[in-house]
């Protein structure tokens, strides 16, 4: 009986470590979970709590080896699966922030860049605005719950003792990265069009009235046009973000398959 309890305790501990390895990347790259506003100790406690909750699900019907080398190989595999899943949503938020950075350059806010409180990086006003709006939408629609349920779903696709299809993972991650620029243009398109039309209009004015200081007049007007366009486009941006979060989680699950 004592020997059985020791074996069960060892299997539970090894299973917990493997689950924690898959959960960990969520707190390294995924939005909200990896926010620097949340202390590292708090993120560690939450990661361990999620891993404890998912361990019985992950161990169901699985036999975890006792060999240290085999467990180390499984830990590396779990880190790879968790990272591939977490990147699916992190890439979406990177595209949104890229759209904000593009608009900052076009409108002129990049001259006054400040520190982003979410990431700790240097970013301008619209980059922070789009990041905060996307994070707010993520919370409102329960995106954190979607990610945790999606992570639990990965154990049906790639159990603890199974290996994923590396080609499928690599293709999925590469496909997600290739959509960053396209997604950024989709988010920034309304404001981008308004700013470009404003620049063209002032270009025409500078040819008709060359003595007019176009830069002195055009800069504040372009800022005003940009802010009005951003205010008008934000509701549509929020709807776009809501749709894309669900699509990103679904796409991540499609790329994670057992070999």
ABEGO torsion letter per residue (X at the ends): XAAAAAAAAAAAAAAAAAAAAAAAAAAAABBGAABAABBAAAAAAAAAAAAAAAAAAAABGBBBBABAAAAAAAAAAAAAAAAAAAAAAAAAAAAAAAAAAAAAAAAGAAAABBBBAAAGBBBBAAAAAAAAAAAAAAAAAGAAAAAAAAAAAAAAABBAABBBBAAAAAAAAAAAAAAAAAAAAAAAAAAAAAAAAAAAAAAAAAAABAABBAAAAAAAAAAAAAAAAAAAAAAAAAAAAAAAAAAAAAAAAAABBBX
